[in-house]
Structure formats: structure tokens, C-alpha cells
């Protein structure tokens, strides 16, 4: 399930429930070619901190995304 969308200067990100492990959250990074990587977190707040601090990404709405349709 999608939780939140983010955007940085170079990439788009999706914060969602993990597609691999139950009870885990996943941050997936996208560029023009598609998904680049994902990182999993046990706690939602850790995932949000990571995406903001490491990627310097800001929350956005889907109309602001460049690489995710």
C-alpha cells in the first residue's frame, strides 16, 4: 500500500509497505529509466527520516512526479 510520495532534484520516491516482507516499509527510488533501488525499514518514521535526510527529498503529490506515472 502506498503511503507517501517524495521528490528530490534528481529522483522520485515512493514510500510504501514492503512488497517483500510483511510489517516492513520500503522506500523505492525512480529515475527516467524506472526503479533504481529500494531500502527497507522496520519503522515508518525511520523510513521518512531516511528519505528526507539522505535524499533531501520533499513530500509531493503525484502530479509533481517526473518519473512515476
PyMOL CGO cylinders between C-alpha atoms (Angstrom):
from pymol import cmd
from pymol.cgo import CYLINDER

trace = [
    CYLINDER, 0.00, 0.00, 0.00, 1.28, 3.45, -0.98, 0.3, 1, 1, 1, 1, 1, 1,
    CYLINDER, 1.28, 3.45, -0.98, 1.92, 5.73, 1.99, 0.3, 1, 1, 1, 1, 1, 1,
    CYLINDER, 1.92, 5.73, 1.99, 3.58, 8.86, 0.62, 0.3, 1, 1, 1, 1, 1, 1,
    CYLINDER, 3.58, 8.86, 0.62, 5.29, 10.29, -2.48, 0.3, 1, 1, 1, 1, 1, 1,
    CYLINDER, 5.29, 10.29, -2.48, 8.51, 12.31, -2.45, 0.3, 1, 1, 1, 1, 1, 1,
    CYLINDER, 8.51, 12.31, -2.45, 10.64, 14.19, -4.95, 0.3, 1, 1, 1, 1, 1, 1,
    CYLINDER, 10.64, 14.19, -4.95, 14.23, 15.45, -4.97, 0.3, 1, 1, 1, 1, 1, 1,
    CYLINDER, 14.23, 15.45, -4.97, 16.17, 17.39, -7.60, 0.3, 1, 1, 1, 1, 1, 1,
    CYLINDER, 16.17, 17.39, -7.60, 17.09, 14.20, -9.47, 0.3, 1, 1, 1, 1, 1, 1,
    CYLINDER, 17.09, 14.20, -9.47, 14.71, 11.42, -8.44, 0.3, 1, 1, 1, 1, 1, 1,
    CYLINDER, 14.71, 11.42, -8.44, 11.17, 10.47, -7.44, 0.3, 1, 1, 1, 1, 1, 1,
    CYLINDER, 11.17, 10.47, -7.44, 10.46, 8.22, -4.44, 0.3, 1, 1, 1, 1, 1, 1,
    CYLINDER, 10.46, 8.22, -4.44, 7.63, 6.06, -3.19, 0.3, 1, 1, 1, 1, 1, 1,
    CYLINDER, 7.63, 6.06, -3.19, 7.23, 5.22, 0.48, 0.3, 1, 1, 1, 1, 1, 1,
    CYLINDER, 7.23, 5.22, 0.48, 5.06, 2.12, 0.79, 0.3, 1, 1, 1, 1, 1, 1,
    CYLINDER, 5.06, 2.12, 0.79, 4.54, -1.08, 2.67, 0.3, 1, 1, 1, 1, 1, 1,
    CYLINDER, 4.54, -1.08, 2.67, 7.20, -3.56, 1.59, 0.3, 1, 1, 1, 1, 1, 1,
    CYLINDER, 7.20, -3.56, 1.59, 6.38, -5.82, -1.32, 0.3, 1, 1, 1, 1, 1, 1,
    CYLINDER, 6.38, -5.82, -1.32, 8.88, -8.35, 0.04, 0.3, 1, 1, 1, 1, 1, 1,
    CYLINDER, 8.88, -8.35, 0.04, 8.33, -8.53, 3.80, 0.3, 1, 1, 1, 1, 1, 1,
    CYLINDER, 8.33, -8.53, 3.80, 5.21, -8.13, 5.91, 0.3, 1, 1, 1, 1, 1, 1,
    CYLINDER, 5.21, -8.13, 5.91, 5.27, -5.39, 8.56, 0.3, 1, 1, 1, 1, 1, 1,
    CYLINDER, 5.27, -5.39, 8.56, 8.16, -3.53, 6.89, 0.3, 1, 1, 1, 1, 1, 1,
    CYLINDER, 8.16, -3.53, 6.89, 8.25, -0.22, 5.00, 0.3, 1, 1, 1, 1, 1, 1,
    CYLINDER, 8.25, -0.22, 5.00, 10.02, 0.33, 1.70, 0.3, 1, 1, 1, 1, 1, 1,
    CYLINDER, 10.02, 0.33, 1.70, 11.48, 3.43, 0.02, 0.3, 1, 1, 1, 1, 1, 1,
    CYLINDER, 11.48, 3.43, 0.02, 11.83, 2.96, -3.74, 0.3, 1, 1, 1, 1, 1, 1,
    CYLINDER, 11.83, 2.96, -3.74, 13.87, 5.39, -5.86, 0.3, 1, 1, 1, 1, 1, 1,
    CYLINDER, 13.87, 5.39, -5.86, 12.96, 6.08, -9.52, 0.3, 1, 1, 1, 1, 1, 1,
    CYLINDER, 12.96, 6.08, -9.52, 14.61, 7.90, -12.41, 0.3, 1, 1, 1, 1, 1, 1,
    CYLINDER, 14.61, 7.90, -12.41, 13.67, 8.16, -16.10, 0.3, 1, 1, 1, 1, 1, 1,
    CYLINDER, 13.67, 8.16, -16.10, 14.68, 4.52, -16.66, 0.3, 1, 1, 1, 1, 1, 1,
    CYLINDER, 14.68, 4.52, -16.66, 12.47, 3.16, -13.88, 0.3, 1, 1, 1, 1, 1, 1,
    CYLINDER, 12.47, 3.16, -13.88, 13.15, 1.87, -10.37, 0.3, 1, 1, 1, 1, 1, 1,
    CYLINDER, 13.15, 1.87, -10.37, 16.78, 2.16, -9.26, 0.3, 1, 1, 1, 1, 1, 1,
    CYLINDER, 16.78, 2.16, -9.26, 16.82, 0.82, -5.72, 0.3, 1, 1, 1, 1, 1, 1,
    CYLINDER, 16.82, 0.82, -5.72, 14.81, 0.21, -2.62, 0.3, 1, 1, 1, 1, 1, 1,
    CYLINDER, 14.81, 0.21, -2.62, 15.56, 0.24, 1.09, 0.3, 1, 1, 1, 1, 1, 1,
    CYLINDER, 15.56, 0.24, 1.09, 13.51, -1.39, 3.83, 0.3, 1, 1, 1, 1, 1, 1,
    CYLINDER, 13.51, -1.39, 3.83, 12.79, -0.09, 7.33, 0.3, 1, 1, 1, 1, 1, 1,
    CYLINDER, 12.79, -0.09, 7.33, 11.09, -1.64, 10.31, 0.3, 1, 1, 1, 1, 1, 1,
    CYLINDER, 11.09, -1.64, 10.31, 9.60, 1.68, 11.42, 0.3, 1, 1, 1, 1, 1, 1,
    CYLINDER, 9.60, 1.68, 11.42, 7.73, 4.21, 9.28, 0.3, 1, 1, 1, 1, 1, 1,
    CYLINDER, 7.73, 4.21, 9.28, 9.35, 7.22, 10.97, 0.3, 1, 1, 1, 1, 1, 1,
    CYLINDER, 9.35, 7.22, 10.97, 12.83, 5.82, 10.18, 0.3, 1, 1, 1, 1, 1, 1,
    CYLINDER, 12.83, 5.82, 10.18, 11.87, 5.49, 6.51, 0.3, 1, 1, 1, 1, 1, 1,
    CYLINDER, 11.87, 5.49, 6.51, 10.61, 9.09, 6.42, 0.3, 1, 1, 1, 1, 1, 1,
    CYLINDER, 10.61, 9.09, 6.42, 13.73, 10.42, 8.14, 0.3, 1, 1, 1, 1, 1, 1,
    CYLINDER, 13.73, 10.42, 8.14, 15.94, 8.50, 5.74, 0.3, 1, 1, 1, 1, 1, 1,
    CYLINDER, 15.94, 8.50, 5.74, 14.24, 9.76, 2.60, 0.3, 1, 1, 1, 1, 1, 1,
    CYLINDER, 14.24, 9.76, 2.60, 14.37, 13.37, 3.83, 0.3, 1, 1, 1, 1, 1, 1,
    CYLINDER, 14.37, 13.37, 3.83, 17.93, 13.33, 5.17, 0.3, 1, 1, 1, 1, 1, 1,
    CYLINDER, 17.93, 13.33, 5.17, 19.78, 11.04, 2.77, 0.3, 1, 1, 1, 1, 1, 1,
    CYLINDER, 19.78, 11.04, 2.77, 17.99, 12.04, -0.44, 0.3, 1, 1, 1, 1, 1, 1,
    CYLINDER, 17.99, 12.04, -0.44, 16.97, 15.56, 0.62, 0.3, 1, 1, 1, 1, 1, 1,
    CYLINDER, 16.97, 15.56, 0.62, 13.52, 14.72, -0.78, 0.3, 1, 1, 1, 1, 1, 1,
    CYLINDER, 13.52, 14.72, -0.78, 10.32, 16.62, -0.07, 0.3, 1, 1, 1, 1, 1, 1,
    CYLINDER, 10.32, 16.62, -0.07, 6.76, 15.27, 0.05, 0.3, 1, 1, 1, 1, 1, 1,
    CYLINDER, 6.76, 15.27, 0.05, 4.79, 15.87, -3.13, 0.3, 1, 1, 1, 1, 1, 1,
    CYLINDER, 4.79, 15.87, -3.13, 1.59, 14.95, -4.94, 0.3, 1, 1, 1, 1, 1, 1,
    CYLINDER, 1.59, 14.95, -4.94, 1.53, 12.60, -7.91, 0.3, 1, 1, 1, 1, 1, 1,
    CYLINDER, 1.53, 12.60, -7.91, 1.17, 15.45, -10.42, 0.3, 1, 1, 1, 1, 1, 1,
    CYLINDER, 1.17, 15.45, -10.42, 4.61, 16.73, -9.36, 0.3, 1, 1, 1, 1, 1, 1,
    CYLINDER, 4.61, 16.73, -9.36, 6.38, 13.43, -10.09, 0.3, 1, 1, 1, 1, 1, 1,
    CYLINDER, 6.38, 13.43, -10.09, 8.51, 13.19, -13.21, 0.3, 1, 1, 1, 1, 1, 1,
    CYLINDER, 8.51, 13.19, -13.21, 9.37, 9.50, -13.45, 0.3, 1, 1, 1, 1, 1, 1,
    CYLINDER, 9.37, 9.50, -13.45, 6.41, 7.63, -11.96, 0.3, 1, 1, 1, 1, 1, 1,
    CYLINDER, 6.41, 7.63, -11.96, 3.14, 7.50, -13.88, 0.3, 1, 1, 1, 1, 1, 1,
]
cmd.load_cgo(trace, "trace")
